[in-house]
Structures are given as structure tokens and as C-alpha cells.
């Protein structure tokens, strides 16, 4: 029966090997077969480089939205939002005005 499944399991193992992740665990139950992947735990940290890229971009284009900044520096919107939030807390960045008509100010 396993031969009739094709090469899917081999391909899963190969993808795990390439990604340097452990092989998945297979667990059969009454509804079918579960495949459990073990991914290494990672922490999401915004690098200092991202912070400086945001500040540089906003110095040039104060009216830019965070979405435009994300596109301009080739980062995800969520990463830029996290970094901007940290920059605001560190008093390096400030938003002035209303949400629709406001703009960013880079603090020196």
C-alpha cells in the first residue's frame, strides 16, 4: 500500500534535509495520517539595520505610510510596524497629525 502513495514522503524528507529541519513524525489515527513537523524555535527580532533603513527612508519621504516604507526597504509591513513602534518608544521617530493627514518626523 505504501508504494501506491508515490514519492511524497521522500520529497518531504528531502525538503526537511535541505531546510536542515528534523524529519517529521508520522502518526496514524482513525481519520488518516498526521504528519508532525518539528521546527526549531526562532525569535523574531528586528535588526538595527531595519531601524536605520526606516529612518533613512522617512528622512527622504516624510509623507510615506508604513506600507510604503515596507515596500521601499523590502521588508514586511509587520516588521516595519514593530520597528517603528520601537523607534517611537526610543524617541527616534514621531507621528505628527491625524492618521489620514499626518506625517512622520525623524528625531535627531
C-alpha positions in Angstrom: 0.0 0.0 0.0 2.8 2.4 0.8 4.2 2.2 -2.7 0.9 3.4 -4.0 1.4 6.7 -2.1 4.0 7.8 -4.6 7.1 9.8 -3.7 5.5 12.3 -1.4 7.2 11.1 1.8 10.6 11.0 0.0 10.1 14.6 -1.1 9.1 15.6 2.4 12.3 14.1 3.8 14.4 15.8 1.1 12.8 19.2 1.8 13.5 18.7 5.6 17.1 17.8 4.8 17.6 20.9 2.6 15.9 23.1 5.3 18.1 21.5 8.0 15.0 20.5 9.9 14.4 17.1 11.6 12.4 14.6 9.8 8.7 14.7 10.6 6.9 12.2 12.7 4.1 10.2 11.2 1.1 9.4 13.4 -1.8 7.3 12.1 -5.2 7.7 13.6 -8.8 6.8 12.8 -9.2 9.7 10.3 -5.9 9.2 8.4 -2.3 10.0 8.8 -1.0 13.0 10.6 2.4 14.5 9.8 4.0 16.5 12.6 6.9 18.8 11.7 9.5 19.8 14.3 10.6 23.3 13.5 13.4 24.9 15.5 12.3 27.7 17.8 13.2 31.1 16.5 12.8 34.6 17.9 11.7 37.4 15.8 13.9 40.4 16.2 14.0 43.5 14.1 17.6 44.3 13.3 19.3 47.6 13.8 19.7 47.7 10.0 15.9 47.7 9.6 15.6 50.6 12.1 18.2 52.7 10.2 16.6 51.8 6.8 13.3 53.1 8.1 14.8 56.3 9.4 16.7 56.9 6.2 13.6 56.3 4.1 11.4 58.6 6.2 14.0 61.4 6.1 13.6 61.4 2.4 9.8 60.9 2.3 8.1 62.2 5.4 4.6 61.7 4.0 5.2 58.0 3.3 3.0 55.4 5.0 4.4 52.4 6.8 3.2 50.3 3.9 5.2 52.4 1.5 8.2 52.2 3.8 7.9 48.4 3.9 7.8 48.2 0.1 10.6 50.7 -0.3 13.0 48.9 2.0 11.8 45.4 1.0 10.5 44.3 4.4 7.2 43.0 5.6 4.6 45.5 6.8 4.5 43.8 10.2 8.3 44.1 10.6 8.2 47.8 9.8 5.3 48.3 12.2 7.3 46.6 15.0 10.4 48.6 14.2 8.5 51.9 14.0 6.9 51.2 17.3 10.3 50.6 18.9 11.7 53.8 17.3 8.7 55.8 18.7 9.4 54.4 22.2 13.1 55.2 21.8 12.2 58.8 20.8 13.8 58.5 17.4 10.5 58.8 15.5 7.3 60.6 15.9 4.0 60.7 14.1 2.5 64.2 13.8 -1.1 65.0 13.0 -4.1 62.9 12.2 -3.9 59.3 11.0 -5.0 60.4 7.5 -3.3 63.7 7.1 -0.3 63.3 9.4 3.3 62.6 8.7 6.4 61.1 10.3 9.1 63.1 11.9 12.6 61.7 12.4 14.0 62.9 15.7 17.7 63.6 15.9 
